[in-house]
Amino acid sequence: MTALSGVKVICIGQFYFAPYCSMLLARLGADVIKIEAPEGDPYRRLPTTVDNTSVQFTMLNAGKRAMRLDLKSERGQEVARQLASQADVLIQNLSPGAMERFGLGYEELSSLNPRLIMASGTGFGSFGPYAGEPAMDLTIQARSAVMSTTGFMDGAPVRTGPSVVDFMAGAHIFGGVMAALYQREHTGRGQHVEVALQDAILPSLTSNIAGLISSHGTVPERTGNRHGGLAVVPYNSYRTRDGWATVLCPTQGHWQRLCEVMDDPDAKLERFSTMAGRCAHSDEVDVIVERWTSGLTKNEVTQALAGTGIPNAPVVTLPELMEDPHVATRGILRQMQDTAGPWLTLGSPVFLSDSPMVEPSRAPALGADTDDILRGDLHMSDEQIQELHASGVV
């Protein structure tokens, strides 16, 4: 038995936010029905394709059932209400107010199914001055100081490489859904779960905010690869013979052990003997550390620091990541194989000792399971299904 066996989830989600949440639920055994507009999830149409299929869409939507449904039509809205009336969870991240305009807001759906948990993902939430404004990962990074704190001091604000906002928010809304499912076991009632993209990313600025407050605003917002509050030195990426390696010493003991490994007399100067001193002379410390790393490969740096307890890591490139043996063993990037050939999807970062992850099937084509859902889940006749097709609802 899987952790979420018997839980039915309706995902009216697009892009990454809601689909990542429903993917995590599917990996734990939930039956996830992905509802898409007649033209499909926009990420189906991205040019990053393999075998004419969007890689992003496959990674986020493998293991779900796909239903094509026009929610702008009254008949499509009625079908959605029928599905919601028998579902445990409905997740959505449509534009603000869209579900209410479709007659599919929480109050309406809860009146049909009091046990329903509805999870809504938005940019800024349902209250506050920015409530209702459209948002995506990039615009939230701009609005929430993620961009202003990313990059080097003398450079422009930079977007983070990964889509950290969407996926962090997706993990938060997953947590909210799981908490609501647990509470329902005691109350018998569902509830509305809300996660805003901006709210989900703000806690990650803790070090930056601490640096701002403690320095009375003198610490630069962008600190490059250094500590966000400039409170730990060394803390940086350092050049090696074949790339870069990161090294940081968050305690005095780490620094002392690094000095022993580097065996550089300059590292033992009095001004570097305390964290405060190293922070005050961070440029000099970085020169000393890089003088050592530059004579080694990035893996030799790791080997030299093995057993010291000093946090360090090679800066892995994307091609190297795809071949990394630990990544392969953990299976988060999941290389799959079926009769159509190899394909890539995401495993689950959530490991449960008594609930094995459900191995996903390839992401379905647009609307591939529509008839089966109408027939098997909603018990519609062939004539009713034909009528829906003829009217363009499905």
N, C-alpha and C positions, 0 to 999 in steps of 0.2 A: 504494500500500500504506500502510495506517495503522500507527502504532507498535505497537498491540496486536492486529493482525489475527491471527485464529486462536486467541486466548486466550479460553477459556470461563470465565465467572465465575458462581458461584452466590451470590446475596445473600439471606441469611436475616436481613434487617435491617428495622428499623422506626424511625419518627421521623426524625431527621436524621443521626445519627452514621454508621452503616454505609451508608445510602442515598447520602450525599454521596460517600463513597469510591467506591462502585460506579458512581455517575454520572460521576465523573472518569474511571474506567476505560472506561466506555461511550463517552465523548466521544473517547477515544484509539483506539477501534475494537474494544474487547473485546465479545464476545457475552455480555450480562448477563441472567441469568434471575432475576427477583425472585420468591422464594417467600413466599407470604402464608398466614396462618392462614385457616380458612374464613370468618371474619368480616372479614378484610382488615386491612391496616395501619391502626392507629388514626388516622393522619393522613388517611386517605381520608374520615373521618367528621367532620372539623372543619367548623364553620359558615362559615368564610371560603371561600365557593364562588363560582364563575362558571360558569353553565350547569350547575349541580348537580354540579360537580366541584371538589374541594378545590384551591385555588391552590397551597398548599404541596406537596401530593402531586404535582401536575403538574410543578412546577419541579424536584423532586428525582428524579422517576422516568420522565421522558420518555426515549425511546430504549432502554428495557429491554423484555424479554419478561416477561409476568406468568403465574405459575402458582399456582393455589390448591391447598394441600396441608395435610392435618391431620397435623402432626408428633406429636400425642399418640397417634395410632394406630400399631400395629405395622406395618401395611401402608404407612402414610404414611412411616414411618421407613425402611422398606425402599426405597421409591421415592427418598427423599433419598440413601440410600447408593448407589443405582445412579447417580444424577446426579453425586455426588461422585467416584465411581470413574472418571469420564471428564472431570472438570473440572480446570482449572489452579489456580483460586483459589476458596475459599469464605470469604465475609465474614459475620460474624454479630455482633449486639449484643443478643441476647435476655437475659433476666434471668440473673444469675449461676447457673451450674450447670444451666441448662435443656438445653443441648446434650448434656451428659453424661447427664442423666436420659433423654434421648431415644435414647441409644446412638449419639450423633453427635459425641462428643468427638474431639479431635485424634488420640489414640492409635488409636481405632477406625477412623477414616477414613483415617489414614495407612497402616494395615495393608492397606487395600483399594487405596490409591493412593499409593505412596511419593512421587510427584512433586507431590502436592497441597500447596498453600500455604493454610493456614487462618489467617485473621485474625480475632481476637476483640477486640471493643471492650467494655470494662467501665467501671464508675465508678472503681474503685480498684485494679484489677489482680488477679492471682492470688495475691499474697503481701502480707504486711503486716497490721497490726491491723484495717484496714477492709475487707480483701479479702472479697468476697462480699456486701457491702452494696449494696442497690439505689441508683441515683443517676440524676439527670437534670441538664440544664444548670443550672437554678436551684439545686438542692441542692449541686452542685459549686461554683458561685459562692459559696455561703454557706460551705462547708467549706474552701475554698482561699484565703480572704481577698480574693477579687475584689470581693465586695460591701462588705467593710469598708474597701476602698481606693477605692470608687466613691461619688461624691457630694461634698457640701461639708462643710467642717470642722464646722459647727454643725448639720448635718442628719443624717438617719438613713442607715444603709447602703442602697445602691441597687443593684439588678440592672442590668447593662449593657443597653442597648436591644437590640442584636443578640444572637443566640444564639452568642456567641463560643466557648463551651466545645465545643459539639457540632461546630461547623464547623472549629475548630482541630484537634480530635481527629480529625475525618474526614480532614483534610489529612495529619496525621501517619500515620494507618493506611494511607493511599494511598502515602505514601513508603515505609513498611515493606513493603507488598506489592511495590512496584516493585523494592526492594532484594533481596527474596527471589526474585523472578523472575530477576534478574540473577545471583544466586548459583547458582540452579538450573542456569543455563547451564554452570557449571563443575563442579558436583557431581552433577547429575542428580537431586538430592533436593529435595523440598519441606521446609517447616518451619512452625512455629507462630509467627505474628506477634501480639504483644499490645500494645495501646495502652490506657492508662487515661485517662479524662477529666481527672482531677486532674493527672496527670503532664503532659498536653499543655498545660495552661493555666499551670502554675507558672512556666515561663520568661518569660512576659509580665510578671511582677512584678519583673523585674530592677531597674528604676529605683526602685521602691518599697522593695525590700529594701536597695538601696545607700543610700537615704536613711535607713532605719532604723538600719543598722549605723554609718554615718559620723556620725550625730547622737547615737549612744548612746541611741536610743529617744525622742528629743525631737521629731522631725518627726511631725506628725499623720498618721494613716493616710489620711484622706480629704483630698485637696488640690484637689477640684473640677476645674476646667479647667487648673489649673497643673501644672507638671512634677511627676511622681510623687515625685521626691526633693527637690523645691523647690530644685533646683540650677541652673535656667535661668530668667532673668528679663530681658525680658518673655517670657511663655509663658502665653497665656490667650486667651479669646474676648472680643471687645470689641464693645460696642453700636455700631451704625451707624444711618443714617436709615431703613433698610428691613429691619433684622434684625441679624445678628451676623457678625463676621469674626474669624478667628484670625490671630495674629501671634506669632512667636517669634524670638528672637535667640540662637542657641546659641553664637556667638562674639563677640569684641569688635568685629571688623570689621562684623558684621551690625548691632550696636547703633549704631556710628558712622554707618553709612549710613542707618539709621532716623532718627537725630537730624537728619541733613541733610534728609531728606524731610519730617519733621514741622515743622522750623524752629521749635521751641519752646525758648526760652531756659532754661526749668526743666530740660529734659532734659540740659543741659550742666553741671548742678551737680556739684561735686566728688564728692559721696557716691554719684553714679550712674556714676562713671567706670570702675568695675571690676565684674566679675560678682559678686564677693563683696559689694560695696556695693549692687548692685541687688537681690541676694537679701535682704539685710538690710532693704531699704526697698521691698519688692515692692508694697505697697499704693500707695505714692506713684508708683511707676513705672507701675502700671496706670492710675492717674488721668490721668497725662500722655498715655499712649498712647490711652486712650479719649476724651480731650478732642479728639484729632486725628480718630479714626475716626468719632466721633459726628456730625461735620459732613459725612460722605460716605456714599454708599450702599456696600453691601458689595462690589459690583463696582468701584466707584471706588477703594476701598482696594486691590484687586488691581491695577488699572491704575496707581495711583500707585507701587506697589512693583515693577512690571514692570521687569526688567532690573537690579534691585538685588541679586538673589540672596537676598533675605530670605524665608525660608519663610513663606507666608501662604496663606489660602484663605477664601473665603466659607463660612459655615455654610449648607450646602444643605439645604433641606427635602426630605421624601420626594417630594412632587409635582414639585419641581424636578429631583430626581434622575431620575425616570422620563422626563423630557424632555431630559436632559443630552445634548448632541451627542457628547461624548467617550465616555460610557457606551454610547450607541447604536452608535458606530463600533467600539468594542471588542467588543461583542456578548456581554458576560457576562450581562446581562439580555437575553434573546433573544426578541424579538417574532416569533412564528411565525404562519404562515397555512396552513390546509389546507381541505379541502372543507367541514369543519364550522364554519369561521370562524377568527378570530384567537385566539391563546393565547400564554401566556408561559411560558418555561422558562429554565433556566440554561445558559449556554455554559460553556466551560472556561477558567479562569485560566492554564492551562498551554498555551503556544504553542510548537509545534515547527516548525522551518523546513521539514522534509522529511516532515511527517506532518500533513496537514490535519485539522481537527476534523471528526468525524462529525456531520452535522446530524441531530438527534434527531427521531423521530416522536412524536406525541402519547402521553402516558402511557396505557397500556392499561387497560381495565376489569379488575376483579378476575377473575383466572383466564382472561383472554381467550386466552392462548396455551397453556393446559394441554394440550389434546388434541394440538396440533401438537408440543409438547415430548415428550409420551409416545410419540407415533407416530414422529416424526422423529429425536429424540435417543436415546430408549430402545428404539425399534423394537418397541413393543407392538402387538398386534393390536387390531382394533376390539372384539373380545369382551373382551379384558383391560381396555380403557379403559372399556367399559360397566360392567364389574364394579366398577371403582374408583369410578365415579360412583354406582352403586347403593348401595355401602357407605358413601358420604359421605366417602371419603378425599380426593377431589378435587372 
